[in-house]
Amino acid sequence: MIDQTLNTRYKIVSQLGEGGMGEVYLATDEKNSGQVAIKILARQLTANPEALERFKREGETLRQLDHPNIVKFIDSL
């Protein structure tokens, strides 16, 4: 994944971590020239409807939050 560009916008710089749901990467937002974190659902979970729904709910929850100590949700692919 390192050095790949997602959605012609996010260039992956490094892996930050991984867990049961997937991996998190540090990326550069080519559109806004800032750094972002990108969470990618684990490949084995992409065929699991329950896991996909949980992942989507997590994104929607983040989108609704606005606090200086919580990462701001920007985009979903």
PDB file of N, CA, C and O in Angstrom:
ATOM      1  N   MET A   1       0.814  -1.207   0.000  1.00  0.00           N
ATOM      2  CA  MET A   1       0.000   0.000   0.000  1.00  0.00           C
ATOM      3  C   MET A   1       0.857   1.271   0.000  1.00  0.00           C
ATOM      4  O   MET A   1       0.435   2.301  -0.526  1.00  0.00           O
ATOM      5  N   ILE A   2       2.035   1.205   0.575  1.00  0.00           N
ATOM      6  CA  ILE A   2       2.876   2.396   0.674  1.00  0.00           C
ATOM      7  C   ILE A   2       3.141   2.948  -0.729  1.00  0.00           C
ATOM      8  O   ILE A   2       3.435   2.191  -1.654  1.00  0.00           O
ATOM      9  N   ASP A   3       3.038   4.255  -0.879  1.00  0.00           N
ATOM     10  CA  ASP A   3       3.234   5.006  -2.122  1.00  0.00           C
ATOM     11  C   ASP A   3       2.083   4.878  -3.112  1.00  0.00           C
ATOM     12  O   ASP A   3       2.147   5.461  -4.194  1.00  0.00           O
ATOM     13  N   GLN A   4       1.039   4.140  -2.778  1.00  0.00           N
ATOM     14  CA  GLN A   4      -0.137   4.086  -3.646  1.00  0.00           C
ATOM     15  C   GLN A   4      -1.001   5.317  -3.414  1.00  0.00           C
ATOM     16  O   GLN A   4      -0.989   5.902  -2.331  1.00  0.00           O
ATOM     17  N   THR A   5      -1.745   5.700  -4.432  1.00  0.00           N
ATOM     18  CA  THR A   5      -2.684   6.810  -4.321  1.00  0.00           C
ATOM     19  C   THR A   5      -4.096   6.257  -4.416  1.00  0.00           C
ATOM     20  O   THR A   5      -4.419   5.514  -5.343  1.00  0.00           O
ATOM     21  N   LEU A   6      -4.937   6.622  -3.455  1.00  0.00           N
ATOM     22  CA  LEU A   6      -6.324   6.184  -3.424  1.00  0.00           C
ATOM     23  C   LEU A   6      -7.226   7.314  -3.870  1.00  0.00           C
ATOM     24  O   LEU A   6      -7.063   8.461  -3.454  1.00  0.00           O
ATOM     25  N   ASN A   7      -8.177   6.976  -4.721  1.00  0.00           N
ATOM     26  CA  ASN A   7      -9.178   7.941  -5.181  1.00  0.00           C
ATOM     27  C   ASN A   7      -8.536   9.192  -5.799  1.00  0.00           C
ATOM     28  O   ASN A   7      -9.086  10.288  -5.696  1.00  0.00           O
ATOM     29  N   THR A   8      -7.396   9.028  -6.427  1.00  0.00           N
ATOM     30  CA  THR A   8      -6.614  10.108  -7.047  1.00  0.00           C
ATOM     31  C   THR A   8      -6.393  11.281  -6.107  1.00  0.00           C
ATOM     32  O   THR A   8      -6.203  12.412  -6.556  1.00  0.00           O
ATOM     33  N   ARG A   9      -6.416  11.019  -4.800  1.00  0.00           N
ATOM     34  CA  ARG A   9      -6.320  12.111  -3.828  1.00  0.00           C
ATOM     35  C   ARG A   9      -5.402  11.803  -2.651  1.00  0.00           C
ATOM     36  O   ARG A   9      -4.664  12.686  -2.214  1.00  0.00           O
ATOM     37  N   TYR A  10      -5.424  10.588  -2.128  1.00  0.00           N
ATOM     38  CA  TYR A  10      -4.716  10.256  -0.888  1.00  0.00           C
ATOM     39  C   TYR A  10      -3.505   9.379  -1.184  1.00  0.00           C
ATOM     40  O   TYR A  10      -3.653   8.236  -1.617  1.00  0.00           O
ATOM     41  N   LYS A  11      -2.311   9.911  -0.951  1.00  0.00           N
ATOM     42  CA  LYS A  11      -1.087   9.143  -1.187  1.00  0.00           C
ATOM     43  C   LYS A  11      -0.638   8.525   0.133  1.00  0.00           C
ATOM     44  O   LYS A  11      -0.359   9.232   1.101  1.00  0.00           O
ATOM     45  N   ILE A  12      -0.573   7.186   0.158  1.00  0.00           N
ATOM     46  CA  ILE A  12      -0.212   6.451   1.367  1.00  0.00           C
ATOM     47  C   ILE A  12       1.273   6.663   1.665  1.00  0.00           C
ATOM     48  O   ILE A  12       2.131   6.477   0.801  1.00  0.00           O
ATOM     49  N   VAL A  13       1.556   7.058   2.921  1.00  0.00           N
ATOM     50  CA  VAL A  13       2.935   7.321   3.347  1.00  0.00           C
ATOM     51  C   VAL A  13       3.482   6.165   4.177  1.00  0.00           C
ATOM     52  O   VAL A  13       4.586   5.684   3.924  1.00  0.00           O
ATOM     53  N   SER A  14       2.705   5.716   5.175  1.00  0.00           N
ATOM     54  CA  SER A  14       3.161   4.632   6.047  1.00  0.00           C
ATOM     55  C   SER A  14       1.978   3.996   6.757  1.00  0.00           C
ATOM     56  O   SER A  14       0.879   4.549   6.791  1.00  0.00           O
ATOM     57  N   GLN A  15       2.227   2.829   7.319  1.00  0.00           N
ATOM     58  CA  GLN A  15       1.198   2.154   8.103  1.00  0.00           C
ATOM     59  C   GLN A  15       1.315   2.623   9.546  1.00  0.00           C
ATOM     60  O   GLN A  15       2.409   2.658  10.110  1.00  0.00           O
ATOM     61  N   LEU A  16       0.181   2.983  10.138  1.00  0.00           N
ATOM     62  CA  LEU A  16       0.161   3.432  11.528  1.00  0.00           C
ATOM     63  C   LEU A  16      -0.183   2.298  12.488  1.00  0.00           C
ATOM     64  O   LEU A  16       0.292   2.272  13.623  1.00  0.00           O
ATOM     65  N   GLY A  17      -1.010   1.364  12.029  1.00  0.00           N
ATOM     66  CA  GLY A  17      -1.404   0.267  12.903  1.00  0.00           C
ATOM     67  C   GLY A  17      -2.360  -0.672  12.214  1.00  0.00           C
ATOM     68  O   GLY A  17      -2.781  -0.441  11.080  1.00  0.00           O
ATOM     69  N   GLU A  18      -2.700  -1.751  12.928  1.00  0.00           N
ATOM     70  CA  GLU A  18      -3.670  -2.704  12.408  1.00  0.00           C
ATOM     71  C   GLU A  18      -4.394  -3.357  13.567  1.00  0.00           C
ATOM     72  O   GLU A  18      -3.882  -3.440  14.683  1.00  0.00           O
ATOM     73  N   GLY A  19      -5.600  -3.819  13.270  1.00  0.00           N
ATOM     74  CA  GLY A  19      -6.405  -4.466  14.295  1.00  0.00           C
ATOM     75  C   GLY A  19      -7.353  -5.452  13.662  1.00  0.00           C
ATOM     76  O   GLY A  19      -7.178  -5.846  12.509  1.00  0.00           O
ATOM     77  N   GLY A  20      -8.360  -5.853  14.417  1.00  0.00           N
ATOM     78  CA  GLY A  20      -9.292  -6.859  13.958  1.00  0.00           C
ATOM     79  C   GLY A  20     -10.122  -6.436  12.766  1.00  0.00           C
ATOM     80  O   GLY A  20     -10.493  -7.273  11.943  1.00  0.00           O
ATOM     81  N   MET A  21     -10.422  -5.148  12.656  1.00  0.00           N
ATOM     82  CA  MET A  21     -11.268  -4.661  11.559  1.00  0.00           C
ATOM     83  C   MET A  21     -10.468  -4.280  10.315  1.00  0.00           C
ATOM     84  O   MET A  21     -11.021  -4.259   9.215  1.00  0.00           O
ATOM     85  N   GLY A  22      -9.196  -3.983  10.464  1.00  0.00           N
ATOM     86  CA  GLY A  22      -8.423  -3.569   9.295  1.00  0.00           C
ATOM     87  C   GLY A  22      -7.122  -2.888   9.651  1.00  0.00           C
ATOM     88  O   GLY A  22      -6.554  -3.113  10.720  1.00  0.00           O
ATOM     89  N   GLU A  23      -6.659  -2.053   8.738  1.00  0.00           N
ATOM     90  CA  GLU A  23      -5.378  -1.355   8.891  1.00  0.00           C
ATOM     91  C   GLU A  23      -5.592   0.148   8.786  1.00  0.00           C
ATOM     92  O   GLU A  23      -6.520   0.614   8.125  1.00  0.00           O
ATOM     93  N   VAL A  24      -4.714   0.900   9.453  1.00  0.00           N
ATOM     94  CA  VAL A  24      -4.768   2.365   9.415  1.00  0.00           C
ATOM     95  C   VAL A  24      -3.449   2.870   8.846  1.00  0.00           C
ATOM     96  O   VAL A  24      -2.370   2.441   9.254  1.00  0.00           O
ATOM     97  N   TYR A  25      -3.563   3.790   7.896  1.00  0.00           N
ATOM     98  CA  TYR A  25      -2.386   4.328   7.216  1.00  0.00           C
ATOM     99  C   TYR A  25      -2.325   5.842   7.351  1.00  0.00           C
ATOM    100  O   TYR A  25      -3.355   6.511   7.438  1.00  0.00           O
ATOM    101  N   LEU A  26      -1.113   6.373   7.367  1.00  0.00           N
ATOM    102  CA  LEU A  26      -0.878   7.804   7.264  1.00  0.00           C
ATOM    103  C   LEU A  26      -0.797   8.119   5.779  1.00  0.00           C
ATOM    104  O   LEU A  26      -0.105   7.432   5.027  1.00  0.00           O
ATOM    105  N   ALA A  27      -1.504   9.161   5.358  1.00  0.00           N
ATOM    106  CA  ALA A  27      -1.497   9.535   3.947  1.00  0.00           C
ATOM    107  C   ALA A  27      -1.451  11.051   3.814  1.00  0.00           C
ATOM    108  O   ALA A  27      -1.757  11.782   4.756  1.00  0.00           O
ATOM    109  N   THR A  28      -1.069  11.500   2.648  1.00  0.00           N
ATOM    110  CA  THR A  28      -1.097  12.922   2.315  1.00  0.00           C
ATOM    111  C   THR A  28      -2.318  13.183   1.454  1.00  0.00           C
ATOM    112  O   THR A  28      -2.545  12.492   0.461  1.00  0.00           O
ATOM    113  N   ASP A  29      -3.101  14.180   1.836  1.00  0.00           N
ATOM    114  CA  ASP A  29      -4.267  14.584   1.053  1.00  0.00           C
ATOM    115  C   ASP A  29      -3.758  15.530  -0.027  1.00  0.00           C
ATOM    116  O   ASP A  29      -3.456  16.690   0.256  1.00  0.00           O
ATOM    117  N   GLU A  30      -3.662  15.050  -1.250  1.00  0.00           N
ATOM    118  CA  GLU A  30      -3.124  15.842  -2.351  1.00  0.00           C
ATOM    119  C   GLU A  30      -3.994  17.058  -2.664  1.00  0.00           C
ATOM    120  O   GLU A  30      -3.496  18.045  -3.205  1.00  0.00           O
ATOM    121  N   LYS A  31      -5.268  17.003  -2.336  1.00  0.00           N
ATOM    122  CA  LYS A  31      -6.177  18.109  -2.605  1.00  0.00           C
ATOM    123  C   LYS A  31      -5.973  19.259  -1.624  1.00  0.00           C
ATOM    124  O   LYS A  31      -5.977  20.426  -2.013  1.00  0.00           O
ATOM    125  N   ASN A  32      -5.793  18.912  -0.326  1.00  0.00           N
ATOM    126  CA  ASN A  32      -5.684  19.946   0.709  1.00  0.00           C
ATOM    127  C   ASN A  32      -4.292  20.054   1.317  1.00  0.00           C
ATOM    128  O   ASN A  32      -4.091  20.828   2.253  1.00  0.00           O
ATOM    129  N   SER A  33      -3.340  19.302   0.811  1.00  0.00           N
ATOM    130  CA  SER A  33      -1.947  19.338   1.275  1.00  0.00           C
ATOM    131  C   SER A  33      -1.806  19.092   2.770  1.00  0.00           C
ATOM    132  O   SER A  33      -0.941  19.676   3.422  1.00  0.00           O
ATOM    133  N   GLY A  34      -2.646  18.240   3.305  1.00  0.00           N
ATOM    134  CA  GLY A  34      -2.560  17.909   4.724  1.00  0.00           C
ATOM    135  C   GLY A  34      -2.364  16.425   4.925  1.00  0.00           C
ATOM    136  O   GLY A  34      -2.453  15.642   3.979  1.00  0.00           O
ATOM    137  N   GLN A  35      -2.095  16.039   6.164  1.00  0.00           N
ATOM    138  CA  GLN A  35      -1.957  14.633   6.493  1.00  0.00           C
ATOM    139  C   GLN A  35      -3.298  14.098   6.992  1.00  0.00           C
ATOM    140  O   GLN A  35      -4.040  14.792   7.687  1.00  0.00           O
ATOM    141  N   VAL A  36      -3.588  12.866   6.627  1.00  0.00           N
ATOM    142  CA  VAL A  36      -4.825  12.214   7.033  1.00  0.00           C
ATOM    143  C   VAL A  36      -4.516  10.785   7.462  1.00  0.00           C
ATOM    144  O   VAL A  36      -3.477  10.225   7.111  1.00  0.00           O
ATOM    145  N   ALA A  37      -5.431  10.211   8.225  1.00  0.00           N
ATOM    146  CA  ALA A  37      -5.370   8.791   8.548  1.00  0.00           C
ATOM    147  C   ALA A  37      -6.448   8.099   7.724  1.00  0.00           C
ATOM    148  O   ALA A  37      -7.573   8.587   7.618  1.00  0.00           O
ATOM    149  N   ILE A  38      -6.094   6.963   7.144  1.00  0.00           N
ATOM    150  CA  ILE A  38      -7.037   6.204   6.321  1.00  0.00           C
ATOM    151  C   ILE A  38      -7.180   4.822   6.919  1.00  0.00           C
ATOM    152  O   ILE A  38      -6.193   4.116   7.125  1.00  0.00           O
ATOM    153  N   LYS A  39      -8.425   4.437   7.199  1.00  0.00           N
ATOM    154  CA  LYS A  39      -8.702   3.098   7.716  1.00  0.00           C
ATOM    155  C   LYS A  39      -9.276   2.261   6.588  1.00  0.00           C
ATOM    156  O   LYS A  39     -10.239   2.654   5.929  1.00  0.00           O
ATOM    157  N   ILE A  40      -8.668   1.098   6.378  1.00  0.00           N
ATOM    158  CA  ILE A  40      -9.093   0.197   5.312  1.00  0.00           C
ATOM    159  C   ILE A  40      -9.571  -1.100   5.952  1.00  0.00           C
ATOM    160  O   ILE A  40      -8.854  -1.731   6.729  1.00  0.00           O
ATOM    161  N   LEU A  41     -10.789  -1.479   5.610  1.00  0.00           N
ATOM    162  CA  LEU A  41     -11.379  -2.693   6.139  1.00  0.00           C
ATOM    163  C   LEU A  41     -10.579  -3.907   5.672  1.00  0.00           C
ATOM    164  O   LEU A  41     -10.182  -3.990   4.509  1.00  0.00           O
ATOM    165  N   ALA A  42     -10.350  -4.835   6.578  1.00  0.00           N
ATOM    166  CA  ALA A  42      -9.606  -6.051   6.241  1.00  0.00           C
ATOM    167  C   ALA A  42     -10.295  -6.792   5.091  1.00  0.00           C
ATOM    168  O   ALA A  42     -11.519  -6.917   5.066  1.00  0.00           O
ATOM    169  N   ARG A  43      -9.506  -7.273   4.159  1.00  0.00           N
ATOM    170  CA  ARG A  43     -10.033  -7.924   2.951  1.00  0.00           C
ATOM    171  C   ARG A  43     -10.996  -9.071   3.292  1.00  0.00           C
ATOM    172  O   ARG A  43     -12.023  -9.231   2.632  1.00  0.00           O
ATOM    173  N   GLN A  44     -10.673  -9.859   4.304  1.00  0.00           N
ATOM    174  CA  GLN A  44     -11.522 -10.997   4.649  1.00  0.00           C
ATOM    175  C   GLN A  44     -12.885 -10.570   5.189  1.00  0.00           C
ATOM    176  O   GLN A  44     -13.800 -11.390   5.254  1.00  0.00           O
ATOM    177  N   LEU A  45     -13.037  -9.298   5.580  1.00  0.00           N
ATOM    178  CA  LEU A  45     -14.312  -8.808   6.098  1.00  0.00           C
ATOM    179  C   LEU A  45     -15.177  -8.129   5.029  1.00  0.00           C
ATOM    180  O   LEU A  45     -16.345  -7.833   5.281  1.00  0.00           O
ATOM    181  N   THR A  46     -14.626  -7.883   3.863  1.00  0.00           N
ATOM    182  CA  THR A  46     -15.376  -7.152   2.839  1.00  0.00           C
ATOM    183  C   THR A  46     -16.574  -7.932   2.306  1.00  0.00           C
ATOM    184  O   THR A  46     -17.503  -7.337   1.760  1.00  0.00           O
ATOM    185  N   ALA A  47     -16.564  -9.254   2.456  1.00  0.00           N
ATOM    186  CA  ALA A  47     -17.690 -10.063   2.012  1.00  0.00           C
ATOM    187  C   ALA A  47     -18.696 -10.326   3.132  1.00  0.00           C
ATOM    188  O   ALA A  47     -19.701 -11.003   2.919  1.00  0.00           O
ATOM    189  N   ASN A  48     -18.425  -9.792   4.324  1.00  0.00           N
ATOM    190  CA  ASN A  48     -19.285  -9.992   5.485  1.00  0.00           C
ATOM    191  C   ASN A  48     -20.209  -8.781   5.640  1.00  0.00           C
ATOM    192  O   ASN A  48     -19.743  -7.708   6.023  1.00  0.00           O
ATOM    193  N   PRO A  49     -21.501  -8.927   5.354  1.00  0.00           N
ATOM    194  CA  PRO A  49     -22.435  -7.798   5.422  1.00  0.00           C
ATOM    195  C   PRO A  49     -22.477  -7.117   6.797  1.00  0.00           C
ATOM    196  O   PRO A  49     -22.613  -5.897   6.885  1.00  0.00           O
ATOM    197  N   GLU A  50     -22.360  -7.909   7.863  1.00  0.00           N
ATOM    198  CA  GLU A  50     -22.377  -7.332   9.212  1.00  0.00           C
ATOM    199  C   GLU A  50     -21.144  -6.467   9.462  1.00  0.00           C
ATOM    200  O   GLU A  50     -21.245  -5.388  10.046  1.00  0.00           O
ATOM    201  N   ALA A  51     -19.989  -6.942   9.022  1.00  0.00           N
ATOM    202  CA  ALA A  51     -18.753  -6.177   9.191  1.00  0.00           C
ATOM    203  C   ALA A  51     -18.794  -4.899   8.365  1.00  0.00           C
ATOM    204  O   ALA A  51     -18.355  -3.847   8.830  1.00  0.00           O
ATOM    205  N   LEU A  52     -19.319  -4.978   7.144  1.00  0.00           N
ATOM    206  CA  LEU A  52     -19.442  -3.783   6.305  1.00  0.00           C
ATOM    207  C   LEU A  52     -20.372  -2.755   6.946  1.00  0.00           C
ATOM    208  O   LEU A  52     -20.079  -1.560   6.928  1.00  0.00           O
ATOM    209  N   GLU A  53     -21.471  -3.205   7.504  1.00  0.00           N
ATOM    210  CA  GLU A  53     -22.415  -2.303   8.157  1.00  0.00           C
ATOM    211  C   GLU A  53     -21.781  -1.646   9.379  1.00  0.00           C
ATOM    212  O   GLU A  53     -21.966  -0.451   9.608  1.00  0.00           O
ATOM    213  N   ARG A  54     -21.042  -2.413  10.157  1.00  0.00           N
ATOM    214  CA  ARG A  54     -20.357  -1.860  11.338  1.00  0.00           C
ATOM    215  C   ARG A  54     -19.337  -0.802  10.923  1.00  0.00           C
ATOM    216  O   ARG A  54     -19.227   0.250  11.553  1.00  0.00           O
ATOM    217  N   PHE A  55     -18.595  -1.093   9.858  1.00  0.00           N
ATOM    218  CA  PHE A  55     -17.589  -0.164   9.354  1.00  0.00           C
ATOM    219  C   PHE A  55     -18.248   1.143   8.889  1.00  0.00           C
ATOM    220  O   PHE A  55     -17.741   2.232   9.159  1.00  0.00           O
ATOM    221  N   LYS A  56     -19.372   1.021   8.195  1.00  0.00           N
ATOM    222  CA  LYS A  56     -20.108   2.207   7.734  1.00  0.00           C
ATOM    223  C   LYS A  56     -20.657   3.012   8.910  1.00  0.00           C
ATOM    224  O   LYS A  56     -20.605   4.242   8.905  1.00  0.00           O
ATOM    225  N   ARG A  57     -21.186   2.310   9.922  1.00  0.00           N
ATOM    226  CA  ARG A  57     -21.708   3.000  11.118  1.00  0.00           C
ATOM    227  C   ARG A  57     -20.604   3.763  11.837  1.00  0.00           C
ATOM    228  O   ARG A  57     -20.823   4.870  12.328  1.00  0.00           O
ATOM    229  N   GLU A  58     -19.423   3.168  11.897  1.00  0.00           N
ATOM    230  CA  GLU A  58     -18.284   3.833  12.525  1.00  0.00           C
ATOM    231  C   GLU A  58     -17.975   5.151  11.806  1.00  0.00           C
ATOM    232  O   GLU A  58     -17.732   6.176  12.443  1.00  0.00           O
ATOM    233  N   GLY A  59     -17.989   5.107  10.482  1.00  0.00           N
ATOM    234  CA  GLY A  59     -17.746   6.319   9.697  1.00  0.00           C
ATOM    235  C   GLY A  59     -18.818   7.365   9.927  1.00  0.00           C
ATOM    236  O   GLY A  59     -18.510   8.546  10.083  1.00  0.00           O
ATOM    237  N   GLU A  60     -20.069   6.948   9.949  1.00  0.00           N
ATOM    238  CA  GLU A  60     -21.170   7.896  10.172  1.00  0.00           C
ATOM    239  C   GLU A  60     -21.101   8.509  11.561  1.00  0.00           C
ATOM    240  O   GLU A  60     -21.390   9.693  11.732  1.00  0.00           O
ATOM    241  N   THR A  61     -20.721   7.718  12.550  1.00  0.00           N
ATOM    242  CA  THR A  61     -20.569   8.245  13.906  1.00  0.00           C
ATOM    243  C   THR A  61     -19.461   9.288  13.942  1.00  0.00           C
ATOM    244  O   THR A  61     -19.633  10.359  14.524  1.00  0.00           O
ATOM    245  N   LEU A  62     -18.330   8.980  13.325  1.00  0.00           N
ATOM    246  CA  LEU A  62     -17.224   9.949  13.284  1.00  0.00           C
ATOM    247  C   LEU A  62     -17.629  11.227  12.560  1.00  0.00           C
ATOM    248  O   LEU A  62     -17.240  12.321  12.968  1.00  0.00           O
ATOM    249  N   ARG A  63     -18.398  11.096  11.501  1.00  0.00           N
ATOM    250  CA  ARG A  63     -18.830  12.257  10.715  1.00  0.00           C
ATOM    251  C   ARG A  63     -19.632  13.237  11.582  1.00  0.00           C
ATOM    252  O   ARG A  63     -19.577  14.447  11.360  1.00  0.00           O
ATOM    253  N   GLN A  64     -20.369  12.723  12.559  1.00  0.00           N
ATOM    254  CA  GLN A  64     -21.226  13.548  13.402  1.00  0.00           C
ATOM    255  C   GLN A  64     -20.487  14.206  14.564  1.00  0.00           C
ATOM    256  O   GLN A  64     -20.997  15.152  15.165  1.00  0.00           O
ATOM    257  N   LEU A  65     -19.294  13.715  14.883  1.00  0.00           N
ATOM    258  CA  LEU A  65     -18.549  14.245  16.024  1.00  0.00           C
ATOM    259  C   LEU A  65     -17.722  15.458  15.639  1.00  0.00           C
ATOM    260  O   LEU A  65     -17.181  15.536  14.536  1.00  0.00           O
ATOM    261  N   ASP A  66     -17.633  16.401  16.562  1.00  0.00           N
ATOM    262  CA  ASP A  66     -16.812  17.596  16.343  1.00  0.00           C
ATOM    263  C   ASP A  66     -16.161  17.974  17.668  1.00  0.00           C
ATOM    264  O   ASP A  66     -16.769  18.636  18.510  1.00  0.00           O
ATOM    265  N   HIS A  67     -14.919  17.542  17.836  1.00  0.00           N
ATOM    266  CA  HIS A  67     -14.190  17.786  19.076  1.00  0.00           C
ATOM    267  C   HIS A  67     -12.701  17.855  18.736  1.00  0.00           C
ATOM    268  O   HIS A  67     -12.232  17.094  17.889  1.00  0.00           O
ATOM    269  N   PRO A  68     -11.950  18.753  19.380  1.00  0.00           N
ATOM    270  CA  PRO A  68     -10.528  18.894  19.036  1.00  0.00           C
ATOM    271  C   PRO A  68      -9.682  17.649  19.319  1.00  0.00           C
ATOM    272  O   PRO A  68      -8.599  17.506  18.752  1.00  0.00           O
ATOM    273  N   ASN A  69     -10.152  16.754  20.176  1.00  0.00           N
ATOM    274  CA  ASN A  69      -9.380  15.549  20.498  1.00  0.00           C
ATOM    275  C   ASN A  69      -9.846  14.309  19.739  1.00  0.00           C
ATOM    276  O   ASN A  69      -9.385  13.201  20.016  1.00  0.00           O
ATOM    277  N   ILE A  70     -10.757  14.490  18.785  1.00  0.00           N
ATOM    278  CA  ILE A  70     -11.252  13.382  17.977  1.00  0.00           C
ATOM    279  C   ILE A  70     -10.970  13.697  16.512  1.00  0.00           C
ATOM    280  O   ILE A  70     -11.238  14.798  16.032  1.00  0.00           O
ATOM    281  N   VAL A  71     -10.424  12.705  15.818  1.00  0.00           N
ATOM    282  CA  VAL A  71     -10.103  12.893  14.398  1.00  0.00           C
ATOM    283  C   VAL A  71     -11.353  13.294  13.626  1.00  0.00           C
ATOM    284  O   VAL A  71     -12.440  12.771  13.873  1.00  0.00           O
ATOM    285  N   LYS A  72     -11.193  14.218  12.695  1.00  0.00           N
ATOM    286  CA  LYS A  72     -12.321  14.681  11.871  1.00  0.00           C
ATOM    287  C   LYS A  72     -12.482  13.749  10.677  1.00  0.00           C
ATOM    288  O   LYS A  72     -11.512  13.412   9.999  1.00  0.00           O
ATOM    289  N   PHE A  73     -13.711  13.343  10.435  1.00  0.00           N
ATOM    290  CA  PHE A  73     -14.023  12.471   9.313  1.00  0.00           C
ATOM    291  C   PHE A  73     -14.122  13.330   8.054  1.00  0.00           C
ATOM    292  O   PHE A  73     -14.847  14.324   8.032  1.00  0.00           O
ATOM    293  N   ILE A  74     -13.386  12.941   6.997  1.00  0.00           N
ATOM    294  CA  ILE A  74     -13.354  13.739   5.773  1.00  0.00           C
ATOM    295  C   ILE A  74     -14.099  13.068   4.627  1.00  0.00           C
ATOM    296  O   ILE A  74     -14.886  13.712   3.934  1.00  0.00           O
ATOM    297  N   ASP A  75     -13.853  11.781   4.427  1.00  0.00           N
ATOM    298  CA  ASP A  75     -14.294  11.143   3.196  1.00  0.00           C
ATOM    299  C   ASP A  75     -14.476   9.646   3.410  1.00  0.00           C
ATOM    300  O   ASP A  75     -13.915   9.077   4.347  1.00  0.00           O
ATOM    301  N   SER A  76     -15.247   9.018   2.557  1.00  0.00           N
ATOM    302  CA  SER A  76     -15.331   7.562   2.522  1.00  0.00           C
ATOM    303  C   SER A  76     -15.303   7.121   1.070  1.00  0.00           C
ATOM    304  O   SER A  76     -15.836   7.790   0.185  1.00  0.00           O
ATOM    305  N   LEU A  77     -14.675   5.989   0.853  1.00  0.00           N
ATOM    306  CA  LEU A  77     -14.531   5.481  -0.514  1.00  0.00           C
ATOM    307  C   LEU A  77     -15.239   4.167  -0.649  1.00  0.00           C
ATOM    308  O   LEU A  77     -15.236   3.572  -1.726  1.00  0.00           O
TER     309      LEU A  77
END
